[in-house]
Amino acid sequence: MFTNFKELMNYTPAAAMVDNYQKAQEELQEAFALLISAKGRMKSAFGPYHDNVIPPNFREYNLEKEMNASLAMMRRNAWKGIVGKTQIKRGVVEFFRLAATPLTH
């Protein structure tokens, strides 16, 4: 069956492969459930235009990098939502408009 020791060490029984597949499916379902929950939290806090949790160009070949990109995108969306809901931007614009107005005595 095996021609050398290295082949024997790499052998994985079919039952173990099926078990790993089933566990991977469960983990992926849990991961998507968490993504759905995160999206819902972002939407309820910041509205439908700031609720993205996965970048549109997501690639699974480097999940750690993609996780960081997702976190950065969520942070940007959160700040955009905060600025929009608190009208900070309007206050800053008004401040600079008033600062540019010449003083009259």
C-alpha positions in Angstrom: 0.0 0.0 0.0 2.7 2.5 1.0 6.0 2.7 -0.9 7.9 4.6 1.8 7.6 6.0 5.4 6.9 9.6 4.2 3.8 8.3 2.3 2.7 6.5 5.5 3.1 9.7 7.6 1.0 11.7 5.1 -1.8 9.2 5.0 -5.2 10.4 6.4 -8.0 7.9 6.8 -11.2 8.6 5.0 -13.1 8.9 8.2 -10.7 11.6 9.4 -11.1 13.5 6.1 -14.9 13.4 6.4 -14.7 14.5 10.1 -12.5 17.4 9.2 -14.9 18.4 6.3 -17.9 18.3 8.6 -16.1 20.4 11.3 -15.0 22.9 8.6 -18.6 23.2 7.4 -19.7 23.9 11.0 -17.0 26.5 11.5 -17.8 28.2 8.2 -21.5 28.3 9.1 -20.6 29.8 12.5 -18.3 32.4 10.8 -21.1 33.5 8.4 -23.5 33.7 11.3 -21.1 36.0 13.0 -20.7 38.1 9.8 -24.4 38.4 9.5 -24.6 39.5 13.1 -21.8 42.1 12.7 -23.5 43.5 9.6 -26.8 43.8 11.5 -25.0 45.7 14.4 -23.3 48.0 11.9 -26.6 48.7 10.1 -28.5 49.4 13.4 -25.8 51.7 14.6 -24.8 53.6 11.4 -27.5 52.9 8.8 -27.7 50.9 5.6 -25.0 52.8 3.8 -22.3 52.1 6.5 -23.0 48.5 7.2 -20.4 46.7 5.1 -18.3 44.1 6.9 -16.5 42.4 3.9 -14.7 44.4 1.2 -16.2 43.9 -2.2 -12.8 42.5 -3.6 -12.5 39.9 -0.8 -10.1 37.0 -1.6 -9.7 34.0 0.6 -6.1 33.3 -0.2 -4.8 35.5 2.6 -7.5 35.6 5.2 -5.4 37.4 7.8 -4.9 40.3 5.4 -8.6 40.2 4.5 -9.6 40.3 8.1 -7.5 43.5 8.6 -9.0 45.0 5.5 -12.5 44.2 6.8 -11.7 45.8 10.2 -10.3 48.9 8.5 -13.4 49.2 6.3 -15.7 48.8 9.3 -13.8 51.5 11.2 -14.1 53.9 8.2 -17.8 53.1 7.9 -18.3 53.6 11.6 -16.6 57.0 11.5 -18.6 58.0 8.4 -21.8 57.0 10.3 -20.8 58.9 13.4 -19.9 62.0 11.5 -23.2 61.8 9.6 -25.4 61.2 12.5 -23.8 63.7 14.9 -23.5 66.4 12.1 -19.9 67.0 13.1 -19.2 67.8 9.4 -21.8 70.5 9.4 -20.3 72.0 12.5 -16.8 72.0 11.0 -18.0 73.6 7.8 -19.9 76.3 9.7 -16.8 77.0 11.8 -14.6 77.5 8.8 -17.4 79.6 7.1 -17.5 81.9 10.2 -13.7 81.9 10.5 -13.5 83.2 6.9 -16.0 85.9 7.5 -14.3 89.3 8.1 -15.1 90.9 11.4 -16.9 94.2 11.3 -16.8 96.8 14.1 
